Amino acid sequence: MVASYPVLLLLVILAAFVKYLWIVLALYSALLLLFSCASRRLALAERLPSPLGGGGVAAVTSEEELQGAAARGGVSGDTLASIPAFAYDADAHGGGEAAQCAVCLEALRGGETARRLPACAHAFHVACIDMWLGSHATCPVCRCHVEHKHNGGLLPAMPPEPPLPPV
């Protein structure tokens, strides 16, 4: 029994080492992911100017994302670019109660950059609606299709969105 004590002690130490090795590996992976995301974000910030002037990251981050949006069921980059952004003014839009962005569920405050969808006139934060329209072709509130005017006429209707999965 005396000879098995050192072997048992070695196994306990080895098990503790393996446990800490997994923890270190998980932390390393998390840091690697964090740094790669941060470096990508910084590279985009240097490459793309803000759509409303000044530096910073644009609400829609890259041309590839705009082109891929239509393939994923979202609107094309041309359609998104045709919806103007404006500085939201609570007094001019509805009076007393501020509009609520249905994507992030936050109120639109005076001076924030917003977009108003032309088909239904619902207003949203620019970053929120750009993200939404990257994967959907409809308004998040009323589900009407987003259309824009082109050369004096309307573009053909967008194809219907695929049905939502059951809840």
Residue, then its C-alpha position, 0 to 999 in steps of 0.5 A: m500500500v505504501a508503493s501505491y501512494p506515490v502513484l496515486l499522488l502522481l495521478v492527482i497532480l496529473a488530473a489537476f494539470v489537465k483540468y488547468l490546461w483546459i482552462v488555459l486553452a479556453l481562455y486562450s481561445a476566448l482572447l484570440l476571438l476577441f482580438s480577431c474581432a477587434s482587429r477586424r472592427l478597427a480595419l473596417a473603421e479605417r477603411l470605411p467612412s461614416p455615411l453621415g460624414g466623419g470617421g468611424v464605422a458605417a452602419v452597414t459595414s462592407e460591400e460584401e455584406l450589402q451584396g450578400a444581404a439580398a441572397r440571405g433574404g434581405v434588401s440589396g445595397d442599392t435599396l438600403a442606400s436609397i432610404p435616407a438617414f436623418a436626425y430624429d426630432a421628437d417634436a417634429h415626429g409625433g409630438g409628445e411621445a417619442a417613437q420606439c425602435a422595434v429592433c432594439l426596443e429603445a426610444l428614439r431620442g432627439g438628435e439620433t440618426a434614424r431611417r424612416l421606411p418609405a412603404c410604411a413610415h416606421a422609424f428606426h435607429v440607422a444601425c438597427i434597421d440596417m442590421w434588420l434589413g441585412s436579413h429581412a426584406t420587410c418592416p419589423v413592425c408591420r411586415c410590409h415589403v421595403e420598396h424604393k423609387h427608381n427612375g420615376g417608378l417602383l421596382p418590381a415587388m420583392p419576393p415573399e420572405p420564407p415562412l417563420p419556423p413554428v414556435 
